[in-house]
């Protein structure tokens, strides 16, 4: 009998047994299990693993290698190093990496663009405007409605006979109240006040006709922008000063577009984001060509640019402008710098409260040791353009001889700016009846010379900075967030534009939530009290507890029939208990941001300065005194005579305990207040790159985009 075979032997005989040939089942590398008790990784542990940190180091290393190679090549040819550098300079090649002629400094404003090279002493100012071919000019839109807007009067008398009623009763009442306050203050200061000054001005202006001067006798005639006779050959656009010099009734028609309004994008005149983007790009491109002589855009790859942004910026504004500079124009490197910090660089201050009065935006920020104090940033939507508009209103109210003044017309706009700069003052000595004259020059018309008188209009129009209700704010929020959306967080979709405690307080005051002049942040911020140590246990205290029995903590039961259980709940609600309501934090943040967008941040200038200094000091008395003692007034509107002294007087009235410390000063070294910010950007751009990590290169931006700003900005992005 044959013995029974095992299953393995039987499989071997049948050829079905598995043969081990010591081969792996797969060639794919097997990852061992992670030892969770001793887990370690190198991922993002070192700075070199970030492109934003690694690329500048690699670039610096490559530069050193290139310079060493060039030096060795020169020595091999028998040329000394000094001779090689001189030959390179003669050939137009700079061996210095800090060549100021390759540095562009840009400061974009609502009305003017200041642009220049790092080697320039002063920047060039270019109007921030573009004129595009359109069906009608801006003065012909809305049936030719003028600016300032006049009310339509009905009655037997012609409307031109009653300029006092053109702007409504509200404006007239405020104007008369401000005029009465000014006369009272002048009497207190022992100044002479004539009782019939207004009548003298009105009667003179009403009966004085203009003098006609023929064009060939006008020595200061204007060269208007010439257009070809064939309308089809006319350019599609003009920028800068040429756009403002286009005749009103040109063929074809041109319309002016201002891409920046009130310190941010103009969403009133634009219907699409792409058109806004292209207009900004064209204005900058033409400025590079006409002002800097850079005719080819590909040459911009060899230039660095310092772009100055507002203190309280909007993220979308910064990212869009950075995209224009890097991708559209092709600049080699860009660095972002805040306005107030640039102002301290230009003035050489270490600690200051910077007050920048621009054309349509006034910003206030405290700077301490080279950093903007984030909670002190304030952005007010008023500026020199409001002063111009109010000044013209007050002049028309007093029977201004040129009653057809319309700020929508280009030559009238330039004339109004000229009149404001010449005649407006905050000095009480100038509030007298004075006679002035000006020349009106329009394309295709003879020059007209007007003679007129003024009284208190020259001072009360600038007084609007301290009584902003006299300004016209009706159109400043039109189209808000309709073209350019709000910046939101990438992960949860909540608004993430920066905001400061000072700006929140300003918005609350403007919205009427806080009383004007008396608000929570005006005092010293509350300081958290130091927690006390718990008392030591005393055994004798327990004896006292045992001697007198304490009353029960539980309350008395409620009478029967009063409490009714809630049928929607399993257990009855306790007295005073509120039902649980789920609140979405993203929705709450969005509602708060929308409410802020609906409120125009406009408060008196002196109050805004004190709010900014209070939030910047954070209860530190020494810093508060430093900020109030270093208020620097800059910007175009700050050039008004007497404004600095008047602001100092108002601040001392509001804070008498800081009377000796408060000091409002101009920029040092007789700097023009309009160019201090630009000059500071130029100083910042010429600092050694060894300690400046804020430069964004084109390669980095192409790889990471605006995400780089988290690592590159010298402020909290």
C-alpha positions as CSV (number, residue, x, y, z in Angstrom):
1,X,0.0,0.0,0.0
2,X,1.4,3.3,-1.1
3,X,1.7,5.9,1.7
4,X,-0.4,9.1,1.5
5,X,1.4,12.1,-0.1
6,X,1.4,15.5,1.5
7,X,-0.3,18.3,-0.2
8,X,3.0,20.1,-0.8
9,X,4.6,17.1,-2.5
10,X,1.5,16.6,-4.6
11,X,1.6,20.2,-5.7
12,X,5.3,19.8,-6.5
13,X,4.6,16.8,-8.7
14,X,1.8,18.5,-10.5
15,X,3.9,21.6,-11.1
16,X,1.7,23.9,-9.1
17,X,4.0,24.5,-6.2
18,X,5.3,28.0,-5.7
19,X,9.0,28.3,-6.2
20,X,10.9,31.0,-4.3
21,X,13.5,32.7,-6.5
22,X,14.3,35.5,-4.0
23,X,12.8,38.2,-6.2
24,X,10.8,41.1,-4.8
25,X,7.2,41.2,-5.6
26,X,7.6,44.8,-6.9
27,X,10.4,47.2,-7.8
28,X,8.6,50.1,-6.3
29,X,10.4,51.3,-3.1
30,X,8.7,50.2,0.0
31,X,8.1,53.1,2.5
32,X,8.6,51.9,6.1
33,X,6.2,52.7,8.8
34,X,6.6,56.0,10.6
35,X,7.9,55.7,14.1
36,X,5.4,57.9,15.9
37,X,7.4,58.0,19.1
38,X,10.4,59.6,17.4
39,X,8.9,61.6,14.5
40,X,10.9,64.3,12.7
41,X,10.8,66.1,9.4
42,X,12.8,68.7,7.6
43,X,9.8,70.2,5.7
44,X,9.8,74.0,6.0
45,X,12.1,74.0,8.9
46,X,14.7,76.4,7.4
47,X,14.4,79.8,5.8
48,X,16.2,78.5,2.7
49,X,13.2,76.3,1.9
50,X,11.1,79.5,1.2
51,X,11.5,80.8,-2.4
52,X,11.1,84.4,-1.1
53,X,14.2,83.9,1.1
54,X,16.2,81.6,-1.0
55,X,16.1,83.5,-4.3
56,X,17.7,86.8,-3.1
57,X,20.5,84.7,-1.5
58,X,21.1,82.9,-4.8
59,X,20.9,86.1,-6.7
60,X,23.5,87.7,-4.4
61,X,25.8,84.7,-4.7
62,X,25.5,84.8,-8.5
63,X,26.4,88.5,-8.5
64,X,29.5,87.9,-6.4
65,X,30.6,85.1,-8.7
66,X,30.0,87.3,-11.8
67,X,32.0,90.2,-10.4
68,X,34.8,87.9,-9.4
69,X,34.9,86.3,-12.8
70,X,35.0,89.8,-14.5
71,X,37.8,90.8,-12.2
72,X,39.8,87.7,-13.0
73,X,39.2,88.2,-16.7
74,X,40.4,91.8,-16.5
75,X,43.6,90.7,-14.5
76,X,44.3,88.0,-17.1
77,X,44.3,90.7,-19.8
78,X,46.8,92.7,-17.8
79,X,44.3,95.5,-16.9
80,X,44.1,96.7,-13.3
81,X,40.8,96.6,-11.5
82,X,40.5,100.4,-11.3
83,X,41.1,100.8,-15.0
84,X,38.5,98.1,-15.7
85,X,35.9,99.8,-13.6
86,X,36.7,103.2,-15.3
87,X,36.4,101.6,-18.7
88,X,33.1,100.0,-17.7
89,X,31.7,103.3,-16.5
90,X,32.8,105.0,-19.8
91,X,31.0,102.3,-21.8
92,X,27.8,102.9,-19.8
93,X,28.1,99.7,-17.6
94,X,27.8,100.3,-13.9
95,X,29.6,97.9,-11.6
96,X,27.6,99.1,-8.6
97,X,24.4,97.3,-7.7
98,X,23.1,100.5,-6.1
99,X,23.0,102.7,-9.2
100,X,20.4,105.4,-8.4
101,X,19.8,106.1,-12.0
102,X,18.3,102.7,-12.3
103,X,15.8,103.3,-9.5
104,X,12.3,104.6,-10.2
105,X,10.2,106.1,-7.4
106,X,6.4,106.3,-7.9
107,X,3.9,108.1,-5.7
108,X,0.4,107.8,-7.1
109,X,-2.2,110.4,-5.9
110,X,-5.8,111.1,-6.7
111,X,-4.8,114.2,-8.7
112,X,-1.1,114.0,-9.5
113,X,1.5,111.3,-10.1
114,X,4.9,112.1,-8.8
115,X,7.6,110.2,-10.6
116,X,11.4,110.4,-10.8
117,X,14.7,108.5,-10.8
118,X,16.7,107.9,-7.6
119,X,19.3,110.3,-9.0
120,X,16.8,113.2,-9.3
121,X,16.7,115.9,-6.7
122,X,13.0,116.5,-7.2
123,X,10.2,114.5,-8.8
124,X,8.1,115.4,-11.8
125,X,4.4,115.9,-11.3
126,X,2.0,114.5,-13.9
127,X,-1.8,114.9,-13.7
128,X,-3.2,111.4,-13.0
129,X,-5.7,111.6,-15.9
130,X,-6.3,110.1,-19.3
131,X,-8.5,111.5,-22.0
132,X,-10.2,109.0,-24.3
133,X,-12.3,109.5,-27.4
134,X,-15.9,109.7,-26.4
135,X,-19.3,110.7,-27.7
136,X,-19.3,113.8,-25.5
137,X,-17.0,115.6,-23.1
138,X,-17.5,115.5,-19.3
139,X,-19.0,119.1,-19.4
140,X,-21.7,118.0,-21.8
141,X,-22.9,115.0,-19.8
142,X,-26.2,115.1,-17.9
143,X,-27.5,118.0,-20.2
144,X,-24.5,120.1,-19.3
145,X,-25.2,120.3,-15.6
146,X,-22.4,122.5,-14.1
147,X,-20.3,121.8,-11.0
148,X,-20.8,123.1,-8.4
149,X,-24.4,122.1,-8.9
150,X,-26.9,125.0,-8.9
151,X,-30.5,124.7,-7.8
152,X,-33.2,125.5,-10.4
153,X,-35.1,128.5,-9.2
154,X,-38.6,129.4,-10.3
155,X,-39.9,132.9,-10.2
156,X,-40.2,136.2,-12.1
157,X,-36.5,137.1,-11.6
158,X,-33.9,135.3,-13.7
159,X,-31.9,132.7,-11.9
160,X,-28.6,134.5,-12.4
161,X,-29.9,137.4,-10.2
162,X,-30.0,135.3,-7.0
163,X,-26.7,133.5,-6.6
164,X,-27.4,133.3,-2.8
165,X,-30.0,130.7,-3.5
166,X,-28.0,128.6,-6.0
167,X,-26.7,126.1,-3.4
168,X,-29.6,125.7,-1.1
169,X,-30.5,127.0,2.4
170,X,-28.3,124.5,4.2
171,X,-25.1,125.8,2.6
172,X,-26.2,129.4,3.1
173,X,-27.0,128.8,6.8
174,X,-23.6,127.1,7.4
175,X,-21.7,129.8,5.5
176,X,-23.4,132.6,7.5
177,X,-22.8,130.8,10.8
178,X,-19.1,130.3,10.0
179,X,-18.8,133.9,8.9
180,X,-20.4,135.1,12.2
181,X,-18.0,132.9,14.3
182,X,-15.1,134.3,12.4
183,X,-16.1,137.9,13.1
184,X,-16.7,137.1,16.7
185,X,-13.2,135.6,17.1
186,X,-11.6,138.5,15.2
187,X,-13.2,141.0,17.6
188,X,-11.9,139.0,20.6
189,X,-8.4,139.1,19.1
190,X,-8.8,143.0,18.8
191,X,-8.9,143.0,15.0
192,X,-10.8,145.5,13.0
193,X,-14.1,144.3,11.5
194,X,-16.1,146.4,9.1
195,X,-19.9,145.8,9.5
196,X,-20.6,146.3,5.7
197,X,-17.7,144.3,4.3
198,X,-20.0,141.7,2.6
199,X,-22.1,144.4,0.9
200,X,-18.9,146.1,-0.4
201,X,-17.8,142.8,-2.0
202,X,-21.2,142.0,-3.4
203,X,-21.8,145.4,-5.0
204,X,-18.4,145.6,-6.5
205,X,-18.5,142.1,-8.0
206,X,-22.0,142.6,-9.4
207,X,-21.2,145.7,-11.4
208,X,-17.7,145.0,-12.7
209,X,-17.6,143.7,-16.3
210,X,-14.5,141.9,-17.7
211,X,-11.9,143.4,-19.9
212,X,-11.4,141.7,-23.3
213,X,-7.8,141.1,-24.4
214,X,-7.2,139.8,-27.9
215,X,-5.1,136.7,-28.3
216,X,-2.1,138.4,-30.0
217,X,-1.8,140.8,-27.1
218,X,-1.9,138.1,-24.4
219,X,1.7,137.4,-23.3
220,X,0.8,134.3,-21.3
221,X,-1.5,132.6,-23.7
222,X,-1.8,128.8,-23.4
223,X,-0.7,126.3,-26.0
224,X,-3.7,123.9,-26.4
225,X,-3.3,120.3,-27.5
226,X,-3.5,120.2,-31.3
227,X,-5.6,117.6,-33.0
228,X,-5.3,116.5,-36.6
229,X,-7.9,118.0,-39.0
230,X,-9.0,114.5,-40.0
231,X,-10.9,113.1,-37.0
232,X,-10.2,109.5,-38.0
233,X,-6.4,110.2,-37.5
234,X,-6.9,111.6,-34.0
235,X,-5.2,109.5,-31.2
236,X,-7.3,107.2,-29.1
237,X,-6.1,108.8,-25.8
238,X,-4.0,111.6,-24.3
239,X,-2.5,111.5,-20.8
240,X,-1.2,114.0,-18.3
241,X,-1.1,117.7,-19.0
242,X,-1.9,117.2,-22.7
243,X,-5.2,115.7,-21.7
244,X,-6.1,118.8,-19.6
245,X,-5.3,121.1,-22.6
246,X,-7.7,119.5,-25.1
247,X,-10.3,122.0,-26.2
248,X,-13.8,121.4,-24.8
249,X,-15.5,121.3,-28.2
250,X,-12.8,119.3,-30.0
251,X,-13.5,117.1,-33.0
252,X,-13.6,114.2,-32.1
253,X,-14.8,114.7,-28.5
254,X,-12.6,113.5,-25.6
255,X,-13.7,112.7,-22.0
256,X,-11.4,112.9,-19.0
257,X,-11.1,109.8,-16.8
258,X,-9.4,109.9,-13.3
259,X,-8.6,106.3,-12.3
260,X,-7.8,107.2,-8.7
261,X,-10.4,109.0,-6.6
262,X,-10.3,109.6,-2.8
263,X,-7.2,107.5,-2.5
264,X,-8.6,104.4,-4.1
265,X,-10.1,103.2,-7.4
266,X,-12.6,105.4,-9.2
267,X,-15.8,103.2,-9.4
268,X,-18.1,106.1,-10.3
269,X,-16.9,106.8,-13.9
270,X,-15.8,103.3,-14.7
271,X,-18.1,100.4,-15.5
272,X,-15.5,97.6,-15.8
273,X,-12.4,96.6,-14.0
274,X,-10.5,95.9,-17.2
275,X,-10.8,99.5,-18.5
276,X,-9.6,100.8,-15.1
277,X,-6.7,98.5,-15.3
278,X,-5.7,99.6,-18.8
279,X,-6.0,103.3,-18.1
280,X,-3.7,103.0,-15.1
281,X,-1.2,101.0,-17.2
282,X,-1.3,103.6,-20.0
283,X,-0.8,106.6,-17.7
284,X,2.2,104.9,-16.1
285,X,3.6,103.8,-19.4
286,X,3.4,107.3,-20.9
287,X,4.9,108.8,-17.8
288,X,7.9,106.5,-18.2
289,X,8.3,107.6,-21.8
290,X,7.8,111.4,-21.4
291,X,9.2,112.1,-18.0
292,X,12.0,109.5,-17.6
293,X,13.0,109.0,-21.2
294,X,12.4,105.2,-21.1
295,X,11.0,104.7,-24.6
296,X,11.2,100.9,-24.7
297,X,9.3,98.8,-22.2
298,X,11.8,96.0,-22.3
299,X,14.4,98.3,-20.8
300,X,12.3,98.4,-17.6
301,X,13.6,95.0,-16.7
302,X,16.9,96.7,-15.7
303,X,15.1,99.1,-13.3
304,X,14.0,98.8,-9.7
305,X,10.9,100.6,-8.5
306,X,9.8,101.9,-5.1
307,X,6.0,102.1,-5.1
308,X,4.5,104.2,-2.3
309,X,1.1,103.0,-1.0
310,X,-1.4,104.5,1.5
311,X,-0.9,103.8,5.2
312,X,-4.4,102.3,5.4
313,X,-4.4,100.6,2.1
314,X,-6.9,98.2,0.4
315,X,-5.5,94.9,-0.6
316,X,-7.0,94.9,-4.0
317,X,-5.5,98.2,-4.8
318,X,-2.0,97.0,-3.8
319,X,-2.2,93.7,-5.7
320,X,-3.6,95.3,-8.9
321,X,-1.0,98.1,-9.0
322,X,1.8,95.5,-8.3
323,X,0.4,93.4,-11.2
324,X,0.5,96.4,-13.5
325,X,4.1,97.2,-12.6
326,X,5.4,93.6,-12.8
327,X,3.4,92.0,-15.6
328,X,2.2,94.9,-17.8
329,X,5.2,97.1,-17.6
330,X,7.8,94.5,-16.8
331,X,9.9,96.1,-14.1
332,X,12.8,94.1,-12.7
333,X,12.1,94.6,-9.0
334,X,9.4,96.4,-7.0
335,X,9.4,97.4,-3.3
336,X,6.3,98.6,-1.4
337,X,6.6,101.5,1.1
338,X,3.9,103.2,3.2
339,X,3.4,107.0,2.8
340,X,3.9,108.1,6.4
341,X,7.1,106.0,6.7
342,X,8.4,107.5,3.5
343,X,7.7,111.0,4.9
344,X,9.8,110.3,8.0
345,X,12.6,108.9,5.8
346,X,12.4,112.1,3.7
347,X,12.3,114.4,6.7
348,X,14.8,112.5,8.8
349,X,12.5,112.0,11.8
350,X,12.6,109.0,14.1
351,X,9.2,109.6,15.7
352,X,6.4,111.7,14.3
353,X,2.7,112.1,13.7
354,X,2.4,112.5,10.0
355,X,-0.6,114.5,8.7
356,X,-0.8,114.3,4.9
357,X,-3.4,116.6,3.3
358,X,-3.8,115.5,-0.3
359,X,-6.1,116.5,-3.1
360,X,-9.0,114.1,-2.1
361,X,-7.7,112.1,0.8
362,X,-6.2,113.1,4.2
363,X,-4.2,110.5,6.0
364,X,-2.8,110.6,9.6
365,X,-0.4,108.0,11.0
366,X,2.0,107.9,13.9
367,X,5.5,106.6,13.1
368,X,7.8,105.2,15.8
369,X,11.3,104.0,15.2
370,X,10.8,103.2,11.5
371,X,7.4,101.5,11.8
372,X,3.9,102.8,11.3
373,X,1.8,102.2,14.4
374,X,-1.0,100.1,12.9
375,X,-3.8,101.2,15.3
376,X,-3.1,104.9,14.7
377,X,-3.8,104.9,10.9
378,X,-6.6,107.2,9.8
379,X,-7.9,107.8,6.3
380,X,-10.3,110.8,5.8
381,X,-12.1,111.3,2.5
382,X,-11.5,115.0,2.2
383,X,-8.8,117.2,0.8
384,X,-7.7,120.1,-1.2
385,X,-10.3,119.4,-4.0
386,X,-13.1,119.9,-1.4
387,X,-11.5,123.3,-0.5
388,X,-11.5,124.3,-4.2
389,X,-15.1,123.3,-4.6
390,X,-16.2,125.2,-1.5
391,X,-14.1,128.2,-2.4
392,X,-15.8,128.5,-5.7
393,X,-19.2,128.1,-4.1
394,X,-18.5,130.9,-1.6
395,X,-17.2,133.1,-4.4
396,X,-20.3,132.5,-6.5
397,X,-22.5,133.2,-3.4
398,X,-20.8,136.7,-3.3
399,X,-21.7,137.5,-6.9
400,X,-18.4,136.4,-8.4
401,X,-18.2,138.2,-11.8
402,X,-17.4,135.0,-13.7
403,X,-20.8,133.4,-12.7
404,X,-20.5,130.7,-15.4
405,X,-17.7,128.9,-13.6
406,X,-18.0,125.1,-14.2
407,X,-15.4,122.8,-12.7
408,X,-16.3,120.1,-15.2
409,X,-14.7,122.3,-17.9
410,X,-11.0,121.8,-18.1
411,X,-9.9,125.4,-18.3
412,X,-12.3,126.3,-15.4
413,X,-10.8,123.5,-13.3
414,X,-7.3,124.7,-13.9
415,X,-8.4,128.3,-13.2
416,X,-10.1,127.3,-9.9
417,X,-6.9,125.5,-8.7
418,X,-4.9,128.6,-9.5
419,X,-7.3,130.9,-7.7
420,X,-7.2,128.7,-4.6
421,X,-3.4,128.5,-4.5
422,X,-3.1,132.3,-4.9
423,X,-5.8,133.6,-2.6
424,X,-6.7,131.1,0.1
425,X,-5.2,131.6,3.5
426,X,-5.8,130.8,7.2
427,X,-4.2,134.0,8.4
428,X,-6.8,136.3,10.1
429,X,-4.8,139.4,8.9
430,X,-5.9,138.5,5.3
431,X,-9.6,138.7,6.2
432,X,-10.2,142.1,4.8
433,X,-11.8,143.5,1.7
434,X,-9.2,143.0,-1.1
435,X,-9.2,143.5,-4.8
436,X,-7.8,140.8,-7.1
437,X,-7.8,140.0,-10.7
438,X,-7.4,136.9,-12.9
439,X,-7.3,136.0,-16.6
440,X,-9.7,133.6,-18.2
441,X,-8.2,131.8,-21.2
442,X,-10.3,129.4,-23.2
443,X,-9.6,127.7,-26.5
444,X,-11.0,129.7,-29.5
445,X,-12.0,132.7,-27.3
446,X,-10.4,136.0,-26.5
447,X,-8.7,136.3,-23.1
448,X,-11.0,138.0,-20.4
449,X,-9.5,139.8,-17.5
450,X,-11.8,139.9,-14.4
451,X,-11.5,142.1,-11.4
452,X,-13.2,141.0,-8.2
453,X,-13.1,141.5,-4.4
454,X,-13.0,139.0,-1.6
455,X,-13.6,139.1,2.1
456,X,-13.7,136.0,4.3
457,X,-14.2,133.4,1.5
458,X,-10.4,132.9,1.4
459,X,-10.3,131.7,5.0
460,X,-13.7,130.0,5.5
461,X,-13.2,127.6,2.5
462,X,-10.1,126.2,4.2
463,X,-11.9,126.2,7.5
464,X,-13.9,123.2,6.1
465,X,-11.1,120.9,7.3
466,X,-12.3,121.7,10.8
467,X,-16.0,121.9,9.9
468,X,-16.3,119.3,7.1
469,X,-20.1,119.6,6.9
470,X,-19.6,122.6,4.6
471,X,-18.0,120.3,2.1
472,X,-20.1,118.4,-0.5
473,X,-19.9,114.7,0.2
474,X,-22.9,113.6,-1.9
475,X,-21.0,111.7,-4.6
476,X,-18.1,110.3,-2.7
477,X,-19.7,106.9,-2.1
478,X,-21.3,106.5,-5.5
479,X,-20.5,103.1,-7.1
480,X,-18.6,101.8,-4.1
481,X,-17.7,98.1,-4.5
482,X,-19.5,97.8,-7.8
483,X,-16.4,97.6,-10.1
484,X,-13.7,96.4,-7.8
485,X,-14.8,93.8,-5.2
486,X,-13.7,93.7,-1.6
487,X,-10.7,91.6,-0.7
488,X,-11.6,88.4,1.2
489,X,-9.7,85.7,2.9
490,X,-8.7,82.8,0.8
491,X,-9.9,80.2,3.2
492,X,-13.1,81.4,4.9
493,X,-14.2,84.2,2.5
494,X,-14.3,86.9,5.3
495,X,-13.2,90.5,4.5
496,X,-9.5,91.0,5.3
497,X,-8.7,94.6,4.4
498,X,-6.7,96.2,7.2
499,X,-8.4,98.4,9.7
500,X,-7.3,100.3,12.7
501,X,-8.9,101.2,16.0
502,X,-8.5,104.9,15.2
503,X,-10.3,104.5,11.9
504,X,-13.1,102.5,13.6
505,X,-13.6,105.3,16.1
506,X,-13.6,107.9,13.2
507,X,-16.3,105.9,11.4
508,X,-18.4,105.6,14.5
509,X,-18.2,109.3,15.1
510,X,-19.1,110.0,11.4
511,X,-22.0,107.6,11.7
512,X,-23.3,109.2,14.9
513,X,-22.6,106.3,17.1
514,X,-20.3,108.3,19.3
515,X,-20.9,111.9,20.2
516,X,-18.7,114.3,18.3
517,X,-15.7,115.4,20.4
518,X,-16.4,113.0,23.3
519,X,-15.6,109.5,22.5
520,X,-14.3,106.5,24.3
521,X,-10.8,106.4,22.9
522,X,-10.0,110.0,23.8
523,X,-9.0,109.1,27.3
524,X,-6.3,106.8,28.5
525,X,-7.0,103.2,27.5
526,X,-8.0,101.0,30.4
527,X,-5.2,99.0,31.8
528,X,-5.8,95.4,33.0
529,X,-5.6,95.2,36.8
530,X,-3.1,92.9,38.4
531,X,-4.7,89.8,39.7
532,X,-4.5,89.5,43.5
533,X,-3.2,86.5,45.3
534,X,-5.9,84.4,46.9
535,X,-6.1,84.8,50.7
536,X,-4.5,82.2,52.9
537,X,-6.6,79.6,54.6
538,X,-7.3,80.4,58.2
539,X,-8.7,77.6,60.4
540,X,-10.4,80.2,62.7
541,X,-12.7,81.3,59.8
542,X,-14.4,77.9,59.9
543,X,-15.4,78.4,63.5
544,X,-17.3,81.5,62.5
545,X,-19.0,79.6,59.8
546,X,-20.2,77.0,62.2
547,X,-21.5,79.5,64.7
548,X,-24.0,81.2,62.5
549,X,-25.9,79.1,59.9
550,X,-26.0,80.7,56.5
551,X,-29.2,81.1,54.5
552,X,-29.8,78.7,51.6
553,X,-28.5,79.7,48.2
554,X,-31.5,78.2,46.4
555,X,-34.4,80.6,45.7
556,X,-37.9,80.2,46.9
557,X,-40.2,78.0,44.7
558,X,-42.5,79.9,42.3
559,X,-46.2,79.9,43.0
560,X,-48.2,77.2,41.3
561,X,-49.8,78.0,38.0
562,X,-47.4,80.8,37.0
563,X,-44.6,79.0,35.2
564,X,-45.6,77.3,32.0
565,X,-43.2,74.8,30.4
566,X,-42.1,75.6,26.9
567,X,-43.7,73.0,24.6
568,X,-40.8,73.2,22.1
569,X,-38.2,72.2,24.7
570,X,-37.7,68.9,26.6
571,X,-37.0,70.8,29.8
572,X,-38.5,74.1,30.9
573,X,-36.3,77.2,30.4
574,X,-35.0,78.9,33.4
575,X,-36.0,82.5,34.2
576,X,-34.0,84.9,32.1
577,X,-32.5,82.3,29.8
578,X,-32.2,83.2,26.2
579,X,-32.6,80.7,23.3
580,X,-29.3,79.7,21.7
581,X,-28.7,81.5,18.3
582,X,-26.0,80.4,16.0
583,X,-24.0,83.3,14.5
584,X,-21.8,82.8,11.4
585,X,-18.5,84.7,12.1
586,X,-17.9,85.2,8.4
587,X,-21.4,86.7,7.9
588,X,-20.9,89.0,10.9
589,X,-17.6,90.3,9.6
590,X,-19.1,90.9,6.1
591,X,-22.0,92.9,7.6
592,X,-19.6,95.0,9.6
593,X,-17.4,95.7,6.5
594,X,-20.5,96.6,4.5
595,X,-21.7,99.0,7.2
596,X,-18.3,100.7,7.2
597,X,-18.4,101.0,3.5
598,X,-21.7,102.9,3.7
599,X,-20.2,105.4,6.1
600,X,-18.0,108.2,4.8
601,X,-15.0,108.7,7.2
602,X,-15.1,112.5,7.6
603,X,-14.5,114.2,10.9
604,X,-12.8,117.5,11.9
605,X,-9.0,117.3,11.2
606,X,-7.9,118.3,14.8
607,X,-10.2,115.6,16.3
608,X,-8.8,113.0,13.9
609,X,-5.2,113.9,14.8
610,X,-5.9,113.5,18.5
611,X,-7.6,110.2,17.9
612,X,-4.6,108.9,16.0
613,X,-2.1,110.0,18.6
614,X,-4.2,108.5,21.4
615,X,-4.4,105.1,19.7
616,X,-0.8,105.2,18.7
617,X,0.4,106.0,22.3
618,X,-1.7,103.2,23.9
619,X,-1.7,104.9,27.3
620,X,2.0,105.7,27.3
621,X,2.3,109.3,28.4
622,X,5.8,109.7,27.0
623,X,4.8,108.5,23.6
624,X,1.7,110.7,23.6
625,X,3.9,113.8,24.2
626,X,6.3,112.7,21.5
627,X,3.6,112.3,18.9
628,X,1.9,115.6,19.8
629,X,5.3,117.3,19.8
630,X,6.2,116.0,16.4
631,X,3.2,116.6,14.2
632,X,4.5,117.0,10.6
633,X,2.0,118.7,8.2
634,X,2.7,117.7,4.5
635,X,0.8,117.4,1.3
636,X,-0.4,120.0,-1.2
637,X,-3.2,121.4,1.0
638,X,-0.7,122.0,3.8
639,X,0.9,124.8,1.8
640,X,-2.0,127.1,2.7
641,X,-0.5,130.1,4.6
642,X,-1.5,130.1,8.3
643,X,-2.9,126.6,8.4
644,X,-0.1,125.2,10.5
645,X,-0.5,127.9,13.2
646,X,-4.3,127.5,13.2
647,X,-4.1,123.8,13.6
648,X,-1.7,124.1,16.5
649,X,-4.1,126.6,18.2
650,X,-7.1,124.2,17.8
651,X,-5.2,121.3,19.2
652,X,-4.1,123.3,22.2
653,X,-7.8,124.3,22.8
654,X,-8.8,120.6,22.8
655,X,-5.9,119.4,24.9
656,X,-4.9,122.2,27.2
657,X,-2.9,119.8,29.4
658,X,-0.5,119.2,26.5
659,X,-0.3,122.9,25.6
660,X,3.5,123.1,25.9
661,X,4.2,119.9,24.1
662,X,1.9,120.4,21.0
663,X,3.9,121.5,18.0
664,X,2.9,121.4,14.4
665,X,5.9,121.8,12.1
666,X,6.6,121.9,8.4
667,X,9.1,119.5,6.8
668,X,12.7,120.4,7.7
669,X,15.4,121.8,5.4
670,X,12.8,123.9,3.6
671,X,11.4,120.9,1.7
672,X,8.4,121.3,-0.4
673,X,5.6,119.5,1.6
674,X,4.3,117.9,-1.6
675,X,7.5,116.0,-2.4
676,X,8.6,114.8,1.1
677,X,7.0,111.4,0.6
678,X,8.6,110.9,-2.8
679,X,12.0,112.0,-1.4
680,X,11.6,109.4,1.4
681,X,10.9,106.7,-1.1
682,X,14.1,107.7,-3.0
683,X,16.1,107.5,0.2
684,X,14.6,104.1,1.1
685,X,15.3,102.7,-2.4
686,X,19.0,103.7,-2.2
687,X,19.6,101.8,1.1
688,X,21.9,98.8,0.9
689,X,20.1,95.7,-0.4
690,X,22.0,93.6,2.2
691,X,19.6,94.6,4.9
692,X,16.5,95.2,2.7
693,X,14.5,92.0,2.0
694,X,11.5,93.9,0.6
695,X,12.4,93.7,-3.1
696,X,10.1,91.6,-5.2
697,X,11.7,90.2,-8.3
698,X,9.9,89.3,-11.5
699,X,10.8,85.6,-11.2
700,X,9.4,85.4,-7.7
701,X,6.3,87.2,-8.7
702,X,5.7,84.9,-11.7
703,X,6.1,81.9,-9.4
704,X,4.1,83.0,-6.3
705,X,2.1,86.1,-7.3
706,X,0.7,88.3,-4.5
707,X,1.3,85.5,-2.0
708,X,4.9,86.9,-1.8
709,X,3.6,90.0,0.1
710,X,3.3,88.0,3.3
711,X,7.1,87.5,3.3
712,X,8.2,90.7,1.5
713,X,6.3,93.5,3.1
714,X,8.0,95.4,5.9
715,X,4.5,95.9,7.5
716,X,1.8,93.4,8.5
717,X,0.1,92.4,5.2
